[in-house]
Amino acid sequence: MDVLLLSRLQFAFTIMFHYLFPPLTIGLGMVLVYLGAMRLRRPEDPIYEQAARFWTRIFGLNFALGVVTGIVMEFEFGTNWAAYSRYVGDVFGSALAAEGIFAFFLESGFLAVLLFGWERVGVKTHFFATLMVAVGGIFSSIWIVIANSWQQTPVGFEIRDHVINGQTFQRAEITDFWAMVFNPSAVDRLVHVWLGSFILGAFFVMSISAWYLLKGRHLEFARRSFTGGLLLATVSSLAQLASGHSQAKGVGEHQPAKLAAMEGLYESKRGAGLSLFGWPDSQARELRFAVEIPGMLSILLHNDPDAEVRGFDALEADYGMPPVWIVFQAYHLMVGIGMLFIASTLLACYYLWRGTLYEKRWLLWYFVFAVLLAFVANEAGWMTAEVGRQPWVVYPTIVDGSPTGGLRTSDALSEVVRAEQVLASIIMFGLIYALLFVLWIVILNHKIQHGPDPIPGTDPGPRPESEPGPGLLEAATGRVDHSGTLTEANEPPDGRRAGPTGDR
């Protein structure tokens, strides 16, 4: 068993599972901010409070899973990747400390008010808490993406020797903090991550809302939620196209070997075509079954249809070659899903404008399941970025014809970790994460089946046969009044709810 391969698989598995949740919480955070603002602006319309309460419960579940699954990676840095932690500790330490100060403290300080403050604080205070939690998620993504982007395009540092217990080690130390923060890929990658999060959050909202529409439940809530999600998804999908183009140009300039893998470009070409499909064969060093747009890659990268785009024949000696097949397919899967989202959201907007959207049951069924594609696109983007920089964990710059300042993945591994230990931890994490995933699905399904709370003073209608009565989850979040009736934990015993101003 290869300890390097197992350690890479372990980190890939844990971070990909974790990455199911942060983009979703960022996207849902924007939804909650919008609903909170509309609740303030239009207090006479109770649908906004109804929607805000429902999506806050969904947000809280995903936030909790994101925190739990994210802690594991902090320990992996010190166990499996101790040499990496020693090399990048000055850079990562400052970024992660900033995340703790500006993100975690902000989120944890206001999360309880967001989740449990509906009848305890006024509407304005609750909206401020919602805003701070959403901003905290944004700040968290900023510092994580900055730290990761520095690994892709490292600047603002120098390599210094340190002696520990008689052994000499090299360490990357910051010489220009703001150069590190605004490294060449940071802004493009941050915008790309945000837009991907907004798309995921929007499609998540549309998925649940479309299911309600198809089942004839909570129709007014579902129509408004679906419409808002559709507008956010449409704008974000179109913006993602421009963001992706800008980021690809940056990759071509600063990480040419990654771009060559993304396009399956084994030989340098003038007038290089943009690959639509293909099957990279690294042994034969060719892209089989290629379907491409002639000259388009040269145009997109250099604004010149005859410009040369370097392939691995010119790059492999300096940068090495990543697993081309994985990078190529992950990148094209992400791009393909993005183009599908642009087409489907524009079509849905057209039907919405015509007033026939909610009659198109086939399209609503598509949106029920399209959220799975949004998850896949986020994961595929991560695979493209991380696998594409191999065999480097910190990408080098070429100085006088030789790679400088980089750290190979094979040199980042801990010296004392054995393969059987890593394999045992993979099995353990696999079982734990499987249980967490099942728990997430069960609780999420319960919340969806329950649906939004009825607006006070309206008839909630008959309970669907498939919807269970009060059970363990309700008992855990509710209480029994003196008449023996189960009431919500945040509802006064006499059944009154807070008014638009937060007063009872």
C-alpha positions as CSV (number, residue, x, y, z in Angstrom):
1,M,0.0,0.0,0.0
2,D,1.3,3.5,-1.0
3,V,1.0,5.8,2.0
4,L,1.1,8.9,-0.3
5,L,-1.8,7.6,-2.4
6,L,-3.8,6.7,0.6
7,S,-3.2,10.0,2.3
8,R,-4.3,11.9,-0.9
9,L,-7.4,9.7,-1.0
10,Q,-8.2,10.3,2.6
11,F,-7.9,14.1,2.3
12,A,-9.9,14.1,-1.0
13,F,-12.7,12.1,0.6
14,T,-13.0,14.2,3.7
15,I,-12.8,17.5,2.0
16,M,-15.2,16.5,-0.8
17,F,-17.8,15.4,1.8
18,H,-17.2,18.6,3.7
19,Y,-17.6,20.7,0.6
20,L,-21.2,19.5,0.2
21,F,-22.2,22.0,3.0
22,P,-20.2,25.3,2.9
23,P,-21.4,26.4,-0.6
24,L,-25.0,25.5,0.4
25,T,-24.8,27.5,3.6
26,I,-23.3,30.5,1.7
27,G,-26.1,30.3,-0.9
28,L,-28.9,29.9,1.6
29,G,-27.4,32.7,3.7
30,M,-28.0,35.1,0.8
31,V,-31.6,33.8,0.5
32,L,-32.1,34.5,4.2
33,V,-30.8,38.0,3.9
34,Y,-33.2,38.7,1.1
35,L,-36.1,37.3,3.0
36,G,-35.2,39.3,6.1
37,A,-34.9,42.5,4.1
38,M,-38.3,41.9,2.6
39,R,-39.8,41.1,6.0
40,L,-38.6,44.5,7.1
41,R,-39.8,46.3,4.0
42,R,-43.2,44.6,3.7
43,P,-44.3,43.7,7.3
44,E,-47.9,43.5,6.1
45,D,-47.1,40.4,4.0
46,P,-46.6,37.3,6.3
47,I,-45.3,35.1,3.5
48,Y,-41.8,36.5,4.0
49,E,-41.7,35.5,7.7
50,Q,-43.1,32.1,6.8
51,A,-40.4,31.6,4.2
52,A,-37.6,32.9,6.4
53,R,-38.5,30.6,9.3
54,F,-38.6,27.5,7.0
55,W,-35.3,28.2,5.2
56,T,-33.6,29.1,8.5
57,R,-34.3,25.6,9.8
58,I,-32.8,24.2,6.6
59,F,-29.8,26.5,6.9
60,G,-29.2,25.5,10.5
61,L,-29.1,21.8,9.6
62,N,-26.5,22.4,6.8
63,F,-24.5,24.8,8.9
64,A,-24.1,22.2,11.7
65,L,-22.9,19.5,9.2
66,G,-20.5,21.9,7.7
67,V,-18.8,22.7,11.0
68,V,-18.6,19.0,12.1
69,T,-17.1,17.8,8.9
70,G,-14.7,20.7,8.6
71,I,-12.9,20.1,11.8
72,V,-11.4,16.8,10.6
73,M,-9.2,18.5,8.0
74,E,-7.5,20.7,10.6
75,F,-6.2,17.5,12.3
76,E,-5.1,15.9,8.9
77,F,-2.7,18.9,8.3
78,G,-0.8,17.9,11.5
79,T,-1.1,14.1,11.2
80,N,-0.7,13.1,7.5
81,W,0.8,16.3,6.2
82,A,3.2,17.5,8.9
83,A,5.9,18.5,6.4
84,Y,3.4,20.5,4.4
85,S,2.2,22.2,7.6
86,R,5.7,23.1,8.5
87,Y,6.4,24.5,5.1
88,V,3.3,26.7,4.7
89,G,2.6,27.3,8.4
90,D,3.4,31.0,8.3
91,V,1.0,31.5,5.4
92,F,-1.8,29.2,6.4
93,G,-1.5,30.2,10.1
94,S,-2.2,33.8,9.4
95,A,-5.1,33.0,7.0
96,L,-6.8,30.5,9.3
97,A,-6.3,32.8,12.3
98,A,-8.0,35.6,10.3
99,E,-10.8,33.2,9.5
100,G,-11.3,32.4,13.2
101,I,-11.4,36.1,14.1
102,F,-13.4,37.5,11.3
103,A,-15.7,34.5,10.5
104,F,-16.2,31.9,13.3
105,F,-16.6,34.5,16.0
106,L,-19.0,36.5,13.9
107,E,-21.1,33.4,12.9
108,S,-21.1,31.8,16.4
109,G,-22.0,35.2,18.0
110,F,-25.2,35.7,16.0
111,L,-26.2,32.1,15.0
112,A,-28.2,31.5,18.2
113,V,-30.1,34.8,17.6
114,L,-30.9,33.7,14.0
115,L,-32.1,30.3,15.0
116,F,-33.9,30.9,18.3
117,G,-34.5,34.6,18.5
118,W,-37.8,34.9,16.5
119,E,-39.9,35.8,19.5
120,R,-37.1,37.1,21.7
121,V,-35.8,40.0,19.7
122,G,-37.3,42.5,17.3
123,V,-37.4,42.1,13.5
124,K,-34.6,44.6,13.0
125,T,-32.3,42.8,15.5
126,H,-33.1,39.5,13.9
127,F,-32.3,40.8,10.5
128,F,-29.0,42.1,11.7
129,A,-28.2,38.7,13.2
130,T,-29.1,37.1,9.8
131,L,-26.9,39.5,8.0
132,M,-23.9,38.9,10.3
133,V,-24.2,35.1,10.0
134,A,-24.3,35.4,6.2
135,V,-21.3,37.8,6.2
136,G,-19.5,35.4,8.5
137,G,-19.9,32.7,5.9
138,I,-18.6,35.0,3.3
139,F,-15.5,35.9,5.4
140,S,-14.8,32.3,6.0
141,S,-14.8,31.6,2.3
142,I,-12.5,34.6,1.7
143,W,-9.7,33.4,4.0
144,I,-10.0,29.7,3.0
145,V,-9.9,30.6,-0.7
146,I,-7.0,33.1,-0.2
147,A,-4.9,30.3,1.6
148,N,-5.7,27.8,-1.1
149,S,-5.1,30.3,-3.9
150,W,-1.7,31.1,-2.5
151,Q,-0.8,27.4,-3.0
152,Q,-1.9,27.8,-6.7
153,T,-0.1,31.1,-7.3
154,P,2.3,31.8,-4.4
155,V,3.7,35.3,-4.0
156,G,4.7,37.6,-1.2
157,F,7.0,35.1,0.5
158,E,10.6,33.8,0.7
159,I,12.0,30.5,1.6
160,R,14.1,30.5,4.8
161,D,16.0,27.7,6.5
162,H,15.1,26.7,10.1
163,V,16.9,24.3,12.4
164,I,14.8,22.0,14.6
165,N,16.5,19.3,16.8
166,G,19.6,19.6,14.6
167,Q,17.7,19.1,11.4
168,T,17.4,21.9,8.8
169,F,14.0,22.5,7.3
170,Q,12.8,25.0,4.7
171,R,9.8,27.2,5.4
172,A,7.8,29.7,3.3
173,E,7.5,32.9,5.3
174,I,5.4,36.0,4.4
175,T,7.3,39.1,3.3
176,D,4.3,41.0,2.0
177,F,1.0,40.1,3.6
178,W,-1.2,42.0,1.2
179,A,0.6,40.4,-1.8
180,M,-0.2,37.0,-0.3
181,V,-3.8,38.0,0.2
182,F,-4.2,39.4,-3.3
183,N,-2.2,36.7,-5.0
184,P,-2.8,36.4,-8.8
185,S,-5.6,33.8,-8.6
186,A,-7.3,34.9,-5.4
187,V,-10.0,37.3,-6.7
188,D,-11.0,35.2,-9.7
189,R,-11.2,32.0,-7.6
190,L,-13.2,33.8,-4.8
191,V,-15.8,35.1,-7.3
192,H,-16.0,31.7,-8.9
193,V,-16.6,30.0,-5.5
194,W,-19.2,32.6,-4.5
195,L,-21.2,32.3,-7.7
196,G,-21.0,28.5,-7.4
197,S,-22.4,28.8,-3.9
198,F,-25.2,31.1,-5.0
199,I,-26.1,28.7,-7.8
200,L,-26.2,25.8,-5.4
201,G,-28.4,27.7,-2.9
202,A,-30.8,28.8,-5.6
203,F,-31.2,25.3,-7.1
204,F,-31.7,23.9,-3.6
205,V,-34.5,26.3,-3.0
206,M,-36.0,25.6,-6.5
207,S,-35.8,21.9,-5.9
208,I,-37.8,21.9,-2.7
209,S,-40.2,24.5,-4.1
210,A,-40.8,22.6,-7.4
211,W,-41.6,19.5,-5.3
212,Y,-44.2,21.3,-3.4
213,L,-45.7,22.7,-6.6
214,L,-45.9,19.2,-8.1
215,K,-47.5,17.9,-5.0
216,G,-50.0,20.8,-4.7
217,R,-48.7,21.8,-1.2
218,H,-47.8,25.3,0.2
219,L,-48.5,26.7,-3.3
220,E,-48.0,30.5,-2.5
221,F,-44.9,29.8,-0.5
222,A,-43.5,27.5,-3.3
223,R,-44.3,29.9,-6.1
224,R,-42.5,32.8,-4.4
225,S,-39.6,30.7,-3.3
226,F,-39.2,29.2,-6.8
227,T,-39.4,32.6,-8.5
228,G,-36.8,34.1,-6.3
229,G,-34.5,31.1,-6.6
230,L,-34.9,31.1,-10.4
231,L,-33.9,34.8,-10.7
232,L,-30.8,34.2,-8.5
233,A,-29.8,31.1,-10.4
234,T,-30.2,32.8,-13.8
235,V,-28.1,35.8,-12.9
236,S,-25.4,33.7,-11.1
237,S,-25.2,31.1,-14.0
238,L,-24.7,33.9,-16.6
239,A,-22.1,35.6,-14.3
240,Q,-20.3,32.3,-13.8
241,L,-19.7,32.0,-17.5
242,A,-17.8,35.3,-17.4
243,S,-16.0,34.3,-14.2
244,G,-14.9,31.0,-15.6
245,H,-13.5,32.7,-18.7
246,S,-11.5,35.1,-16.5
247,Q,-10.2,32.3,-14.3
248,A,-9.2,30.1,-17.2
249,K,-7.1,32.9,-18.6
250,G,-5.4,33.2,-15.2
251,V,-4.7,29.5,-15.1
252,G,-3.2,29.7,-18.6
253,E,-0.8,32.4,-17.5
254,H,0.2,31.1,-14.0
255,Q,-0.5,27.3,-14.2
256,P,0.0,26.3,-17.8
257,A,0.3,22.6,-17.0
258,K,-3.1,22.6,-15.3
259,L,-4.6,24.3,-18.4
260,A,-3.0,21.7,-20.7
261,A,-4.6,19.0,-18.6
262,M,-8.0,20.7,-18.6
263,E,-7.9,20.8,-22.5
264,G,-6.0,17.5,-23.0
265,L,-3.3,19.4,-24.8
266,Y,-0.2,17.1,-25.1
267,E,1.4,19.0,-27.9
268,S,1.9,22.8,-28.2
269,K,-0.3,24.2,-31.0
270,R,-0.9,27.4,-32.9
271,G,-4.6,28.1,-33.3
272,A,-5.5,25.6,-30.6
273,G,-9.1,24.4,-30.6
274,L,-11.4,24.4,-27.6
275,S,-12.2,20.8,-26.6
276,L,-15.8,20.0,-26.1
277,F,-15.4,16.2,-25.6
278,G,-12.6,13.7,-25.7
279,W,-10.8,10.9,-24.0
280,P,-7.2,11.8,-22.9
281,D,-4.7,9.0,-23.5
282,S,-1.5,9.9,-21.7
283,Q,0.4,6.8,-22.8
284,A,-0.2,7.6,-26.5
285,R,-0.1,11.4,-25.6
286,E,-3.2,12.3,-27.6
287,L,-6.8,13.3,-27.0
288,R,-8.9,10.5,-28.6
289,F,-12.4,11.1,-30.0
290,A,-11.8,14.9,-29.7
291,V,-14.6,17.3,-30.7
292,E,-13.4,20.9,-30.6
293,I,-14.1,24.4,-31.9
294,P,-11.1,25.3,-34.1
295,G,-8.9,28.1,-32.9
296,M,-11.2,29.0,-30.0
297,L,-8.8,28.2,-27.2
298,S,-6.2,30.6,-28.7
299,I,-8.8,33.2,-29.0
300,L,-10.1,32.9,-25.4
301,L,-6.5,32.9,-23.9
302,H,-4.7,35.4,-26.2
303,N,-7.4,37.1,-28.3
304,D,-5.6,35.8,-31.3
305,P,-6.8,32.8,-33.4
306,D,-3.2,32.0,-34.4
307,A,-1.6,32.3,-30.9
308,E,0.4,29.3,-29.6
309,V,-0.9,27.4,-26.6
310,R,1.8,25.3,-24.8
311,G,1.2,21.6,-24.3
312,F,3.0,19.1,-22.2
313,D,5.8,18.7,-24.7
314,A,6.9,22.2,-23.5
315,L,5.7,22.0,-19.9
316,E,6.3,18.5,-18.5
317,A,10.0,19.0,-17.8
318,D,9.3,22.0,-15.6
319,Y,5.9,21.3,-14.1
320,G,5.4,17.5,-14.4
321,M,2.1,16.1,-15.6
322,P,-1.1,15.8,-13.4
323,P,-3.6,12.9,-13.9
324,V,-4.8,14.4,-17.2
325,W,-7.9,12.2,-17.6
326,I,-9.4,13.1,-14.2
327,V,-8.7,16.8,-14.7
328,F,-10.0,16.9,-18.2
329,Q,-13.3,15.0,-17.4
330,A,-13.9,17.0,-14.2
331,Y,-13.4,20.3,-15.9
332,H,-15.7,19.4,-18.8
333,L,-18.3,18.0,-16.5
334,M,-18.3,21.3,-14.6
335,V,-18.5,23.4,-17.8
336,G,-21.2,21.2,-19.3
337,I,-23.4,21.5,-16.2
338,G,-22.9,25.2,-16.2
339,M,-24.0,25.5,-19.8
340,L,-27.1,23.3,-19.0
341,F,-28.0,25.6,-16.1
342,I,-27.8,28.7,-18.3
343,A,-30.1,27.1,-20.9
344,S,-32.6,25.7,-18.4
345,T,-32.8,28.9,-16.3
346,L,-33.3,31.1,-19.3
347,L,-36.0,28.7,-20.6
348,A,-37.7,28.8,-17.2
349,C,-37.5,32.6,-17.1
350,Y,-39.2,32.7,-20.6
351,Y,-42.0,30.5,-19.3
352,L,-42.3,32.6,-16.2
353,W,-42.6,35.8,-18.4
354,R,-45.3,34.0,-20.4
355,G,-47.1,33.0,-17.3
356,T,-47.0,29.3,-18.1
357,L,-44.0,28.1,-16.0
358,Y,-46.0,26.3,-13.3
359,E,-47.9,24.4,-16.0
360,K,-44.7,22.8,-17.3
361,R,-44.6,19.8,-15.0
362,W,-41.7,18.2,-16.9
363,L,-39.6,21.3,-16.2
364,L,-40.5,21.3,-12.6
365,W,-39.4,17.7,-12.3
366,Y,-36.1,18.7,-13.9
367,F,-35.6,21.4,-11.2
368,V,-36.4,18.9,-8.4
369,F,-33.4,16.8,-9.4
370,A,-31.1,19.5,-10.9
371,V,-29.8,20.4,-7.4
372,L,-27.8,17.1,-7.6
373,L,-26.1,18.5,-10.7
374,A,-25.3,21.7,-8.8
375,F,-23.6,19.6,-6.1
376,V,-21.7,17.7,-8.8
377,A,-20.5,20.9,-10.5
378,N,-19.1,22.3,-7.2
379,E,-17.2,19.0,-6.5
380,A,-16.0,18.8,-10.1
381,G,-14.6,22.3,-9.9
382,W,-12.7,21.4,-6.7
383,M,-11.3,18.3,-8.4
384,T,-10.1,20.4,-11.4
385,A,-8.4,22.9,-9.2
386,E,-6.7,20.5,-6.8
387,V,-5.9,17.5,-8.9
388,G,-4.8,19.9,-11.7
389,R,-1.9,21.3,-9.7
390,Q,-0.3,17.8,-9.1
391,P,2.4,16.8,-8.6
392,W,2.7,20.0,-6.6
393,V,0.9,20.9,-3.4
394,V,2.4,24.4,-3.6
395,Y,2.8,25.4,-7.3
396,P,6.2,26.5,-8.4
397,T,7.3,29.5,-10.4
398,I,9.9,29.1,-13.2
399,V,13.0,31.2,-12.5
400,D,16.0,30.8,-15.0
401,G,14.4,27.7,-16.5
402,S,13.8,25.8,-13.2
403,P,10.9,25.5,-10.8
404,T,11.4,27.6,-7.7
405,G,9.4,28.0,-4.4
406,G,7.2,25.0,-4.9
407,L,6.5,22.0,-2.7
408,R,5.9,18.6,-4.2
409,T,3.0,16.5,-2.7
410,S,5.4,13.6,-2.1
411,D,7.6,15.9,0.0
412,A,4.6,17.2,2.0
413,L,3.8,13.9,3.7
414,S,4.5,13.2,7.3
415,E,7.5,11.0,7.9
416,V,6.1,8.8,10.6
417,V,2.6,7.9,9.3
418,R,2.2,4.4,8.0
419,A,0.0,3.1,5.2
420,E,-2.1,0.8,7.4
421,Q,-2.8,3.7,9.8
422,V,-4.1,5.9,6.9
423,L,-6.2,3.0,5.6
424,A,-7.8,2.4,9.0
425,S,-8.7,6.0,9.3
426,I,-10.2,6.0,5.8
427,I,-12.5,3.1,6.8
428,M,-13.4,4.8,10.1
429,F,-14.2,8.2,8.4
430,G,-16.1,6.3,5.7
431,L,-18.4,4.8,8.3
432,I,-18.8,8.0,10.3
433,Y,-19.5,10.1,7.3
434,A,-22.0,7.5,6.0
435,L,-23.9,7.8,9.2
436,L,-23.8,11.6,9.0
437,F,-25.0,11.6,5.5
438,V,-27.9,9.3,6.3
439,L,-28.8,11.5,9.3
440,W,-28.6,14.6,7.1
441,I,-31.0,13.1,4.5
442,V,-33.4,11.8,7.2
443,I,-33.6,15.2,9.0
444,L,-33.7,17.2,5.8
445,N,-36.5,15.0,4.5
446,H,-38.4,15.4,7.7
447,K,-38.2,19.2,7.5
448,I,-39.3,19.1,3.8
449,Q,-42.2,16.8,4.6
450,H,-43.3,19.1,7.4
451,G,-43.0,22.2,5.2
452,P,-43.3,25.8,6.3
453,D,-45.5,26.6,9.3
454,P,-48.9,27.9,8.4
455,I,-49.5,31.6,8.4
456,P,-51.3,32.6,11.7
457,G,-55.0,33.1,11.0
458,T,-55.1,30.9,7.9
459,D,-56.4,27.3,7.4
460,P,-53.3,25.0,6.9
461,G,-55.5,22.5,5.2
462,P,-55.5,18.7,5.7
463,R,-52.2,17.0,6.6
464,P,-51.0,14.8,3.7
465,E,-51.2,11.1,4.4
466,S,-47.5,10.8,3.9
467,E,-46.7,13.4,6.5
468,P,-46.2,11.9,10.0
469,G,-47.7,13.3,13.1
470,P,-45.7,14.7,16.0
471,G,-42.8,12.4,16.9
472,L,-39.3,12.4,18.3
473,L,-38.0,15.3,16.4
474,E,-41.0,17.5,17.3
475,A,-40.7,16.4,20.9
476,A,-37.1,17.5,21.0
477,T,-37.9,21.0,19.7
478,G,-41.3,21.5,21.3
479,R,-43.1,21.6,24.6
480,V,-46.4,20.6,26.0
481,D,-48.7,23.3,27.4
482,H,-51.0,22.8,30.4
483,S,-53.7,21.3,28.1
484,G,-51.3,18.6,26.9
485,T,-51.0,20.1,23.4
486,L,-47.5,20.0,21.7
487,T,-46.5,23.5,20.7
488,E,-43.3,24.8,19.1
489,A,-40.5,25.8,21.3
490,N,-40.5,29.4,20.0
491,E,-44.3,29.8,20.2
492,P,-46.0,31.3,23.2
493,P,-48.2,28.8,25.2
494,D,-51.3,30.8,24.3
495,G,-50.6,30.2,20.6
496,R,-49.9,33.8,19.8
497,R,-47.0,34.6,17.5
498,A,-44.8,37.7,17.2
499,G,-46.2,40.4,15.1
500,P,-44.3,42.2,12.3
501,T,-42.4,44.3,14.8
502,G,-41.4,41.4,17.0
503,D,-44.0,42.4,19.8
504,R,-46.3,39.8,21.1
